[in-house]
């Protein structure tokens, strides 16, 4: 078989862009698929051909296997690259590709099937001599079986669904009295997420580190490994920052884990790129098989920069029948990746959204991104926007370059986790390589903050003073009048900022002198430069990787605001869909009473009344789409 002429990419976002660019280097015609929400997405713009496959809902588009197969047939594609997520590890989709005469650029169906079930996977690799976490992995265990197993293993124990991943359905149990409730809860969540409530039980490894080994296999029986990635910096079992090599492993441990990963892959006849994940006891150094991901990983660029091997290129070569012609590949550089999400760490990492008003991505590091100016970030899909990856000759250099790159990244119009990522990279334990999977949760309070410096309030007011208002001096807001300057007052996010010439007073603080100008598209206030963009009366400012969305009203509007009394808007904490409306206009409510349930990307959030009062307005209905901070209702005080 020769190399393909045309490949369909059955995915979206940054991974679709990544694969399409690889196809372009090979001179292979690329076919994109898209939902209505992605009609003008970057991967659609970059592809040679693009096919609409359905509405925004993933189940009717990117998870609709038949529509994707039809698109491949209609466009003459010879193969399908599934990326990651969606249908990448779906055995029925892989079979459908095979039945349609399409090459599935991934492992054989049997390998996906074997590793997709955690119980079967552990039994398979254990038979191949790969160490597994002590526990019980029998199919069909009852609640009583799980209780008996916990007594044998000893607490703490970890309950895990046999199907699925991403931390859903996992429960850590420290004592016998909490076990049965945890089993019931884990089964319920697993059943709702994966349609399968089968559980396994394992000893919980204390001081755990999450380390994975990248493997490559060809159709001729060769399997090699390309070293490890450290993925211990996680929150709720979701990876945040990944690096290669791990600061924990010795050359001897790396070689041993590499051999174990190759043995695990060979045990299922693996072909293509895959990842064998291990849990490592940070105290003893003992390592145990966790699972195998039978696809390209989100963090694959880390291995690519650390080894110089293009994994997507080799996915294509192997799928086309080429032999690997290589042995195990050493790690020659240090590389680290940060995942940029549309989320607000200061608000419990709730998903955000909006329109990209200004964008700058650093050019001196690798950026895998589907961002573009004018892109609307909604709530239909995963909130990951981009990955920023840096490498160097030392770990310290790679960390420093990544931190610098994040500081120069500008995304205005959408709140992101970039400030949180920079705080994490600067943490003393992270710098020292003292990592474990609980580090982020332990330090969460110190890593997240939302305080707005006074100078940012001042910058917002000064930018407003610079905004053109025409030639009539009576129309300007710069404090102009006959004689001396007068004060102009702005309310910026409910903070009064007074400006007179170059004097600025923020709230009750002492006056400061600041000059402001626009230079090269940036707002220069004093010695600091801000990226800025405006949407209505909301000003977005960005500096050093931080962004602020500031709502402004002039003095004439302030009185109206103050005269509104203590009426309280109830707003949506994230863009999403209103699932439940629990109250009606005119209802008497109490502070903390549940009023609405909003869902986005399978995350539910209950919205409560801010104070006692009466619902003067209810602005939404069940099933309605809402934006971040969109008013859902208004609570007014009880009449005396």
N, C-alpha and C positions, 0 to 999 in steps of 0.2 A: 504494500500500500504506500502511495506517495503522500506528500503533505496535502492537506485539504485546500480546496479552492474557495470554499465559503463556509463560515461558521456562524451559527445563531447563538447569541448570548442571552440566556434565560434568566436575566437578573436586571437590576437597576442600580442607580447610585454610583458610588466611587468604585465598586468592584467591576461594574459593567464598563466604566470608563477605562479602568486598568486593563481589562481583557481586550477591549476594542483597540487600545493603543498597541498592545502586543501583536494583535492580528495585523495591524497596519504595518508593523516592522517586517512581518513575514510576507507582506504583499497579499494577504488573505482577505477576501471580501467579508465584511462584517455585517451581520443582521441584528438589529436591536428590536426588542419588543417593549411596548410601553402601555401604561394605563392612561386614562384621561387626565389624571393628576400629573403625569409626567410628559405630556405632549410636547413641551418645550424644554425638556431636561437636557443636560449636557451630553449624556450617553446617546440620546436620540440625535442630537446635532452632529456628533462625531461619527456615527455609523454610516456605512455606505447605503444601507437600506433600513427602514424602520417600519414596524407593523404594529398597529393598535390591536390590543388583545382584550380590552374590556374597561369597565369603569374603575374608579379609584380603589375600591375594596380589593384587598390582595386575593381573597378567595375567588374573586371573579376575574382576576387578571393574572398576576404573577404566580398564583397557586393553581391556575386553571390549566392543567397539563394538556388537555386536548387542544386548547386554543394555541398553545405554544407549539405543539407538534404540527398543527395545521399551518402555522406561520412558517415553520421550517420547510414544510413541503412546498408551500406556495412560492417561496423565494429561492428554492433550489439549494438550500443549505445541506451540506453533507454531514455536519456534526453539530452537537449542542454543548456549549460550555455552561454549566449551571451556576458558576460563581460560588457563593456561600449563602446559607439561609434559604428560605423559600423551598425549592425542590431539590436542592443539592444532595441531600441524603435520603431521598424518597425512592424506595425500591420500585414502586409502581411506575414512577416517571422514567426511571432508567430502563425498565422493561418495555415501556411504551416507545421509547426512542429506538430500542433494538428492534422491536416489531415493525416500526415504520422505516427501517433501513437506515437509521441515523446512528452515528457513532456518539456514544455518551462519553464526554471527556471527563472521566472519573473512573473509579474502580469497578470491577465486576459486580453484578447484582448480588451475587452470593456473599461477597465481602461486605457490602453495605448492610445486608441483612444480618450477617453474623455479628457485626460490631454495633449495629443499631439497637440491639437488645443488651442491656448491661449485664444481665445474668448470663446469657449465652456467651457474651464476650469474655467475661471473667473465667468461665469454665473452659473456653477455648484456649485462652492464653496460658492459663494455669497448667493445662495439659502439655503446653509447649515449653514449660519450665520457667515461665515469667512470674516473678513474685507478685502476689496480689494482697490487698489489705485483708487481714483476718476478719472473718464474718461468715454469714450464711447467704448464699446466692442461689438457693433452690427456687425453681419456678413454682408458683401457686401457694406460697406460704400463707397460712391463716394468721389472724391476729395473735392467737395463742402461740403459734410457731415463732413469730417474731419476738414475743415476750420471752419464750424459752431461750431463744438465740441470744438475746441481750444478757440474760443471766450467765450464759456460757462465755460471752465475749468480755463482759465487764464494762461498766460505764466510765466515761461518756460514750454514746453510740450515735451513729449517723444513719437515719432512714433516708433511702434514695429510691425514686421511681425507677423501674427497670427501663421504661421508655422515656424519650425526651431528654431535655437538658436545660441549661440556663439557670439552674438553681431552683426551678419550680418543683414543688413537692418535697424538697429536702427539709429534714427536721433534725436538729441537734438536740439530743436528750441527755440530761445529766443525771437523772435519778429515776428509779423504778416507778415512783408515784405519778410521774408525768408521761409515762410511756404510752399508755393506751389512748389518751387524748391526742398525743402526737401522731400515733398511727392513723387514727380516724381522720385527723386534719390532713395528713400527708396523702392518704388515699383519695380524699375528696378533691384536693388540688390536682393530683396526678390525673384523676379521672376527667376533670374539667379541662385540663390543658392538653392531654394526650389521648383521651379516650381509653386509658388503660390504668388501673389502680394497683398493678402488681408492684410490690415493694421488695427491696433487699435491705440488709442491715450489715453495717460495718463498724469496726472499732474506729472511734474518732481519733485521728492522729493529732497529738498536741504539738504546738509550734509548727504547724504545717507550712510547707512551701509547695507551690504548684509549678512543676517543671515539665515541659513537653519536648519531645524529640521529633524533629522533622524527618520523614522518610520519603524515599522515591523508589518505585518499583517499575520494572518493565514487563512486557508480555513474554519475555524469554527466561524468566525465573530469577532475575537479578533484583535484589533489594539493597539499597544503601541508606545510610543516615547522614544528615548534614548538621549534626550537633543539636544543641538544646536552645530553648528560649525560657527565660524566667518570667512567669506570669503571676507572681504572688500578690501584686498590687491590684486588689479587687475590692469591689463593693457589692454585697449581695450576690456573690458568685459570678459577677460580671467583671471582666478584665478592664483595666484602665490604662496601665502602662506596662509594656513588655520590653524585654531586652535580651540580647545574646552577646557573649555567653553569660551564663549565670555566675554571679560572684560567689556562689556556694560550692560549686563542683570542682573537684580535683580532676586532673587528666585521667586518673584511674577510674573514678566514678563515672566520668563522662563516657569513657570507653565501655564500661559495663552496662550503663543505661542504654547506650547506643546499640549494643548487641541485643539487649532485651527487647528494644523497640523493633529491631529488624526481625527477631524471632516471632514477635507478635504479629507483624505484618505478613510474614511468610506463612503463619499458621492459617491464614484465610485466603492465601493466594492473591495478595494485594498487588494492584497495578495502578500507577499514577502517584500523585502527591497526597500524602496523608500525615496525620499527626498522632503519635502515641503519647497520651498524657499520664503523668505520674504524680503521686503525692509523695513528698519527701519529708521525713521527720527531721526538722531543723536541728534537733538536739543530737540524735544518734547518727544521722545521715542515711538511715535505712530508706529505701524507696520501694513503692508499690504501684502496680498498674491501676489506673483509674478507669480509663476508657480510650477508645480510638475514634478520632474524627476522620471520617472517610471523605474528605474534601479539602480544598484550600482553606487555610485559616485566615481570619481577619489580620492577624499579626505576621503573615508571611513575609512582608517587606523587611522585617528585622533579620531574618535568615538570609534574604537576598543580599542585603548590604554587608552582612558579616562574612559571607562566603563568596560573593561575586557570582552566584548561580541564579539564573532567572527561572523561577519555579513555573511560571505560566508557560514559558517557552518549552520547558521539559514536559509539562502536561500535554502540550500539543504534539511534541515529537513522539512521546510514548504512545499516545492515542493513535498516532499515524503508523505505529508498528516499529519505530526505531528502537534499537537497543540503547541502554544507558551509556555503556562504554566508559564507566567511571567507577572508582571505589568510594569508600566513605570520604566525605568532604570536610576538611578542617575549617574551623572558624578562625579567620585571619584578622578581622576587625571587630571593634565593639560597636554595637548598634542599639538604639532605643527608640521606641515608638510611643506616641501619645494619641489617644482617641479623642477627637473633638466632637462633643455632643451638643445638640440643641436642648439644653437642660439648665436649670438654675440650682446650683448646689446650695445656695442660701435659703432656698424654699423647699428643702427636702429632695432635691434633684428631680423636681417635677419637670416633665417635658415642656418646652417652650415652642415658639413658632414665630412666623412673621415673614417679611419680605427683605431680602438682602439689599440694603441701600448703599453700602460701600464695602469693598472687598480688596484686601491685599494679602496674598499668600507669599511667604518667603521663597526666594529663588535659590538660596545656597544650601538647602537641604531638600530631601525628597518629600513631596506632598502628594498623597493620593486623595483626590477630592472630586466631587461632582458639583461644587459650588460655582455659581456665576452671578454676576450682577443682575438683580431683578428676580432671582429665583424665589418662589414662594415655598417656605418650609411649613408643611402642614402636619397633621396628626395621623395620617394614614399608614405611615411606615416607621421603621426603626429611626430613632433620632440621631444616629451617627451621621455627621456631616463630612468629616474628613479625617485623615490620619497624617500626622507630621512625624517624620522619621529622620533621625540624625545619626551619623556614625563618626568614628575617630579611631586613632591609634591606641587610645586608652579609654577606660570607662568614664573617667572624669571628663575627658574631652567631649565624649558623646553626650553626656548629661548636660554639660555647659552649652554645647551647640544647640541642643533641643530647647533648653530654657530660653536661650536668646531668640531662637526662631519663633517660639510661642509669643514672646514679648513683642515681636514685629508683625504678628498676624492681626489683621483687622477684619472683623465681621460685624458690621453695623446693621441693625434692624432685627437681629435675632440674638437673644441672650444665650451664651455658651458657657461651657465649663472651663475655659482657658485659665482664668485666675486660679481655680482649684488645682489644675494640672501644674501650674508654676509653683504653687505652695507645696505640692507633693514632691516635686523634683528637688526642692530646696530643703526638705526635711532632713535632719541630721542622720536619722537611721537609714533613709533611702540613699543618701550620699555614701554612707559607710557600707551599704549592701546588706544591712541587717533587716531582711525582709521576712514577712510571713503573711498569710492570707487574712489575718485579723488586724494588720497594722492600720489600714485606712479607717476602719470602724472605730478603733481605739482613739485615733487622733482627729476624728471628724470635726469636732468643734473648732479646733485650732486651724484646720485647713479650709474652713468655709467662713466667709464673712461678707457682709453687705453694707458696711458703713460707707457713706459717701463723704469724701474729704470736702472741707469748706471751699478749697480752690476749684473744685469741680462745679459747685453751685455758682461760684463767681464767674467761671468760664462760660456757663450757660447764659447768665444774665448779660455778660459782655458780648457774647455772640449775637444776642437778640438786639443789643444796641447797634451792632454793625449791620444788621439786616437792612437792605435798602427799602425806603418807604416813599420814594418820589422826591421831587425837588422842593415841594412846599415845606418850609421849616415848621409850620404848624402841624404837619402830619408826622413829623419825626418823633422818636421816643428817646432821644439822647439827652433830655433835660435842657433842651435849648429854650431860651427866653431872652428878652431884652435885659441887658445887664449881666449878672453872673449866672452860672449854671444852676439848675435846680436838681433835686433828687428825683430819680425815676425808680419806682419800686416794682419788682417782679416777684411773683410767687413761683418758686421752682420746687416741685414736689412738696408743697406745703411749707416750704422754708422761705421767709421773706428775704429778698436780696435787694439792697438799695445801691444805686449807681449814680455818681455825680462826677463827670469827667473821668479821671483815672482813680477816683476813690470808690472803694467797694466795701459794703458792710453786709456780712452774712449773718442773719439772725441777730443775736445779741452780742456777737463778737466785736472786737475792736476794728476800726476801719483799717483797710490795707490799700496800698497803691499798686495797681496793676494796669498794664497797657495791653491792648488786644489788637490783633491784625490778622489778615488772611494771607498766607504765603504758600504758593505752590499747592493750593487745594487743602491746606491744613490750617487749623485755627491756632494761632500762636498767642498764648496768654502768659505774660511774664517770660520765663525761660522755657516753658513747657509747650510742646506741640501736640495737638489733638487731631485725630481724624474726626470728621463730623458730617452728619447728614440729618436732614429734617423730614419728618412725616407729620404734616399738620402742625399741631402745637407740641409735638414731642420731638425733642432734640436728642440725637444719639451722639455721644462723645466716646472716643476710644484712645487709650494711651497705655503703653507697656503691657499689652495683652488684656487689659480690663476695659469693659464697656459700661456705659451708664445710659439709661433711657430716662430722660428728664422731661416732665410735663410742666409747661410754663403758662402762666396767665399774667396779664398786665394789671396794674393797679385798679383800673376801672372794672375788671372782672372779679377782683378780690372781694369787693364789697358784696357782690351777689353771692359769692361762695360763702362768705361769712354769714350772710342772712339766711342761708339754707337751714340754719339750726343744726340739730344733731342727727339729721337724716343720714342713714348709713347704707351705701351701696353694697350689695353682695355680688362679688365678681368671681369669674371662673379662674381657678389657679393654674389652668393650663389649657391649651387649645385641644378640643376634643368633641365628644358627643355627649349630650345630656341623656343619661340612661333613665334616671328616676327624678320625678318632681313630687316632693312630699308635702307641699303646702300650696294654698291658693291665696289670691289677692283678698285682703281683708282679714286673714287669719291673725290671731294673736300668737306671738312666738316669744321664746325665751332665749337668752344668750347661750350659744352652744347647741341649740336644737338643729338636728339634721334637716336641711331644706332640699338639697339636690345631690345627685351622684353624677359625676362627670367622668368619662372614660376616655383614655387615649393610649394607643399602643398596648392594650391589654392591662393597663394600670388604671385602677379605679380610685377616685378621691371623693370623699364626702365633704360637701360645702355646708357650713353651719351658719346660723344667725350670729351677727357680730354683737348684738345687744338685745335686751328686752324691747318689745315694741309691736307694731302692727305692720304687716306686709302691705305697703301702699302700692307696690307694683310687683308683678311677676311677668318677666319679659320673655320667658322661654317655655318650650314644651318638650316632652320626652321625644328623643330621636333627633333633636335639632343640633346642628353643628355650631360650636361657639369658639371664639378666639380667646387667646390669653387676655385676662383682665376684662373680658366683656361683661357688662352688667347683666346679672341674672334676675335680680330683684332689688327692691329698696325697702329697708326697714325704717319706719319713723317712730318717734317716741309715742307712748300712750298719752292721750289727751288728759290734762288735769281736770 
